Every structure is written in C-alpha cells, then in structure tokens.
Amino acid sequence: MNADQARTILELEGIHLSFGRKEILRGVDLKVREGEVVVLIGASGSGKTSLLRCINLLNTPRSGRIAINSEPIFEAGPTDNGISKVAPTEVNRIRAKTGMVFQQFNLFPHMTILENIMEGPVIVKRETPSEVETRARALLDQMGLADHASKKPAQLSGGQQQRVAIARALAMRPTLMLFDEPTSALDPELVGEVLKAMVELARSGMTMVVVTHELGFAFEIANRIVFLDGGVVVADGSPQQLLLHPDHPRLKGFVNRFHETADMLRPFLEAK
Amino acid sequence: MDMSVVYNNAPLLWYGVLYTLYYTLITVTGGLVLGLVVGLIQFSRYKALVFLGWLFVEFFRNIPLLVILLWTYYALPIFLNINIDKGIAGFLALTCYGAAFYAEILRAGIQSIDVGQSDAAVALGMSYGQRMRRIILPQAFRRMIPPLVGQSIMQMKNTSLLSTITVPDLLYQAGYISSFTYKPMEVYTAVGILFLIMLVPLTVLSRMLERRQSAVK
C-alpha cells in the first residue's frame, strides 16, 4: 500500500506537555496514516510514553492540537492554559475509538476475562451483550485464550494477561491501537507470545503506535520509527534508515548503546 | 450477685436494647450515606468541594463525640434559636461523627486502587461516573468492608453516649434501674453482656468477610 495515499488516522500538532514546571514535550508534530505501525523510541525521560498518553488524553497537553480520524480530541492555544475547546463527552466518544495496552496490563481484577473484554462495548458503546459476547469469545480464541474466559486475571500469566488486554482493546473495534511498553513488565520467556500477537495485528492492517525498548521488535514490526529526545522529535523515518544508518548524533548514541540489539538485528537484516 | 433485678426489669432493658439497635441502625445508615458524599467530594475537581470535605472530616474527627453530642443538644438550639429534640440531636451528632470516619475509610479505599485501573477505564472511553461505578468502587468496597464493619461496631458502642442526653438507650435504662434497685453491679454486668451478645456475631462476620476477601485476591 502506498502510505502517501492512505488517509490520516492520527494528527498531532505542536504538542506541549508539562508536569508542574517540568517541560516534558516541547512541540511535537506527528502524523500517522491508516495501516501504519509507528514505533516511538528514545531514552527514558525523552517523553515517548508521555506522548503516547497524550494521544487519548490520559495526559492533557498544555497546548497543541490532536485529531483522530480528522475529529479533534484536543485543541488548545498557547494562552489557553491547557483548557481544550473539545467537550468532555466528545473526548470520551473519540477515546472509545482508540485502544490502549499498558505496561502493567491493567485488567480489571474483579471481573472475569470475558467480562473484562465485554465491559467497554457493553458499558461505553451500549452494544447488545449477546453480540458482544460472541465477538469477545472470538477474540479470545484468536489470542489462544478460549479456555480462560471464566477465569479471573490473577489466575493468568503476565503474557496471557497482556493478550487479554489486547483483546479488551480490540473489542471496541478501534481505528487506532496504542501500546505503552507492552512487554516491559513480562518475564523474558513470555515476551514472545505478546510480540507475536502484535505482529499478527500489524499484518492485519491495524494502525498502531507503539512505545517499546525492544529495538529488534521495532525493526521487525515498524513501518516508521520516531526518535524522541528532550521532548521533541529528533528523527523520523524507516527502520533501516534510523536503526542501521542513524545520522543524528543523539540517535547514533542511543542506537549504539544497544550493541546487543544491533546484533539481534542482523538476522532480520539478512532475511530482508 | 443477685441477677433477679435483671430478670425483674427485663422489659426496661429490652426497651433499651431496642433503642440502642434503632439508633445504631439509623446512625450507621445516615453516617454511610453522608460519609459517601463527604468521601466522594474529596475527589471532585472543584477545589472548594475538596476543601469542604476535608473540613468536615477534620472537624468531626477531632472533637470528642461526647462534646459534639452535648454541644448539639445544649448549644446548637441556642445558636439557631430553635428547639432540637434529643433524638434528633443524638442522630445528628452520631451521624456526622460516624460520617467523618466512614468518609476517611472511603477515601483511603479509593486511593488504594492502582491508578492503572482508572487509566484503563479512561482509555475505554468511560465517563467519570462509569469509572467509579463499574471499576473503582467495586474494588474499593471490597477492601473497605473490614474497616467499615469495624467502624459500625464503634458506632453501636458510641450510641451508649446518648444516655447523657437522656435518650433511653440500654445504658440509660441501666442507670435508671440501678437508681431504684441499688444493684449497679448486676445491672451493668448485664449491660456489658448484652453488648457482647449484639456485637460478637458482627466481629465474627467481619473476620469471615476479611478471610473471604483475601482468598479472592
């Protein structure tokens, strides 16, 4: 697919974010087109997770403009003090079109796996429970978790919980999926199953924005890699360009710190 | 010990038990409802409401109940220049006092829920009300059951202070009986036993709930 012709799913313009006096993001612009998989990388403290959390307004920027599917979810000028022009009910409506997967899974522990997946569509979108259940069971099946529908999250492994979290987000039929370091809290042997689910999702054409430390995975899954440093986008391009031929000094330093990862890239490179 | 005074005055004591249970019921209910409001407004985005909730809790938590009770019965009517029935005064004082503690239990319970839960609910597009009703409060309430039962037990014991404003609760009846039988030992022993009979089942229930909860998580 020609990425230039695909419609824009996500648009960020001039995003500024501060926590108290601390400036986290200083004017980030980012456009994501339908079907693109964009991976945000950067050192800790570079603002990549903060930026991801701005997309569905878990973090409220001080100023800037965010639109999902051309519908603004946030709009505030530099003098508006972070007061958005978009009404809260509208924000919730647009949020429901994005799915988010968290580092700590954040499943609802008082509900069964099936109830976790059905919660959003039934409560937020007010869909018919019986129809949602059919869809939820299909998603569980797709994630290889069909046998666990009536279990509680605490009875599952981290990798299984994270796959439930992906299913829970997909049940909302999102146009955009956000992943916040989805494998960082997992035991190493459980990382693969979650990455595999994400690769399948990417191949199915889902638009994704992913924050990850797994550069090898980023290389395999990303159409585009965005490198953040000091709260701004420093480099934005294809994985080959950014990870194999970094030209920005900061990016070079960052990639070189992942020597082992660079070694991990080699087999992928040879395969391509 | 001559327990016959207890049997002979059983109707009076029974009357006192009913009063004690009645005031426990209405002040626990009132306290929970008011405490829920006071506890929840402390999570409001309006600073004034948050302050109001804080003020209520600190005010009623830091004045001895006996002082609140006597003040409500003897001083408040003069301030407002109205008549306040002793039952109403007792209800108001105990309800507000209990509400302050219930509000604190609620606030601590809600705050103990991981922010990730709220994040996940927000990400699904849930409104504040949906988040509270579906995600936060069900989890918080489970954790709050043992302290809520504990506070309610305190509340029942605290109703004995109502006797100081002549509400005819169990303790008041005991004082009355011993004033004409001159048998305080027997009468007050009976009062202690009656409180034990009423409260021990509750504490056992609380323990059971606690154990069941730790089994769930």
Chai-1 contact restraints between the chains, C-beta under 6 A:
chainA,res_idxA,chainB,res_idxB,connection_type,confidence,min_distance_angstrom,max_distance_angstrom,comment,restraint_id
A,N56,B,A123,contact,1.0,0.0,6.0,A-B,restraint_1
A,L58,B,D119,contact,1.0,0.0,6.0,A-B,restraint_2
A,N92,B,G125,contact,1.0,0.0,6.0,A-B,restraint_3
A,N92,B,S127,contact,1.0,0.0,6.0,A-B,restraint_4
A,R95,B,G125,contact,1.0,0.0,6.0,A-B,restraint_5
A,A96,B,G125,contact,1.0,0.0,6.0,A-B,restraint_6
A,M100,B,A123,contact,1.0,0.0,6.0,A-B,restraint_7
A,Q104,B,G116,contact,1.0,0.0,6.0,A-B,restraint_8
A,N106,B,G116,contact,1.0,0.0,6.0,A-B,restraint_9
A,N106,B,A120,contact,1.0,0.0,6.0,A-B,restraint_10
A,F108,B,I135,contact,1.0,0.0,6.0,A-B,restraint_11
A,H110,B,P138,contact,1.0,0.0,6.0,A-B,restraint_12
A,H110,B,Q139,contact,1.0,0.0,6.0,A-B,restraint_13
A,G120,B,L124,contact,1.0,0.0,6.0,A-B,restraint_14
A,I123,B,Q130,contact,1.0,0.0,6.0,A-B,restraint_15
A,I123,B,R134,contact,1.0,0.0,6.0,A-B,restraint_16
A,V124,B,L124,contact,1.0,0.0,6.0,A-B,restraint_17
A,V124,B,G125,contact,1.0,0.0,6.0,A-B,restraint_18
A,V124,B,M126,contact,1.0,0.0,6.0,A-B,restraint_19
